[in-house]
Amino acid sequence: MAQKDILGRAGEDRAARHLEALGYEVLSRNWRAPGGELDLVVASAAEIVVVEVKTRRSEAFGHPFEAVDGVKKARLWRLAMAWIAAHRDLVQGRRLRIDAVGLIGPDPATAALEHLRGVV
């Protein structure tokens, strides 16, 4: 596995733990559909939250949230709709939200973590 993939996986693990600590249940990780992949799908009693996770060792190439541009947001929305269509039984009565989690630091276990709610 490439170093960037190892870094990304570790960032997703950290983001999942962060969200679980906030009371969310992880429903899907790395869910694939035509057109892309969703990093995390989590849920509370009232919401289904699609989470894009971006992990960077530093800000040398920009803040992680800069990678969540208009094209990425549109893709996340399309994939969220596909996830909902495939998991209708889990969606009943819940609102949909799309969040981003950014991690910056050489080690995802100790990196600075930012959680941006409602990016779309």
N, C-alpha and C positions, 0 to 999 in steps of 0.2 A: 504494500500500500504506500502511496506517495506521501511525503511529509505533510503536504497541504491537506490531504485527506485525513491523516491522523489528527492534525490540528483541528480540522472541522468536526470530526467525530467527538473529540474531547470537548469542544465548545458546545456541541449539542447535548452531550451528557450533562455538562454543568448547567445549561439552560433548563433542561428537564428537571434537574434537582431543584433549581430556583423556583420553577413554576409549581412543582409538587409542594414545596415549602409554603407557597401562597395558597395552597388548598386545591389546586387543579389536579385532575387525573389525566395522565397521558393516555390518549386513545390510539394514536398512530405515530410511528417514527419512520422517516424516510419513505413515505407513501408515494408510490409512483403511478403516474397515469400518462397517457399520450400528452406530450407538451411539457413535461417536467416532473418535479418532485416537491413534496411538502416536507420540510424538516421535521416539524412537530405539529400534531393536532392535539389540543388539550381541552378539557371541559370542566366547567363548574355546574352547579345546579341550573343556572340561568343562561350560560353561554357555551358556545363552541368557539374555540380560539385557534386559528391557524397561526403558527409562529415561524417566522423566517429567522434563522440564526446565522449571524456573520461573526467570524472570529478572525482577529488580526493580531499578529505579534507586536505591531506598533502602528502608529498613524502615518508612517512614511508614505504610504500610498492612499491616504485618506481615511476618514472615519468609517467604520463599518456600515453605518446607516446611509452613507453616500451611495453604496452599492444597491440600495433599495430604491431605484429610480422608477419613473413612470412605466417603463416597459416591464420591470420586475413586478410592480404592483398589479398591473393588468394580468400578468401570468399567475400571480398568487390568487387573484380573484377567480380566474377561470378554473384553476386547480381546486380551489375551495368549493366551487359549485360542483365539480366532478366528485370530490370527496363526499359532499352531502348527498349527491344522487346515489352513491354507492353505500351509504351508511344511514339511510333514512330512519332506521329504527333508533339510532343514537341521537337524532337531532330534535325529536319531538318537543316543541315549545321553547326551544333555546334560540337565542339571538346569535348571529355570527359576527365575529370580530377578527381582524387581522392585526397581529402585533409583530414587532421585530425585537430581537435580543441581540445586542452587540457586546462582544468581549474584546478587550484590548490588553495584551500582555504576553510575555514570552511563554507563560505556563497557564493554560486555560483554568486550571484548578484554583489559581490565585489572581487571575486577570480581573481588571475592573469590568463590572457587568452593568449594562444599561438596558432597561426594559422600556420600550416605547409602545404604548398602547394605541390601537386604532390608527395604523399607518395608512389604511385605505378607507 
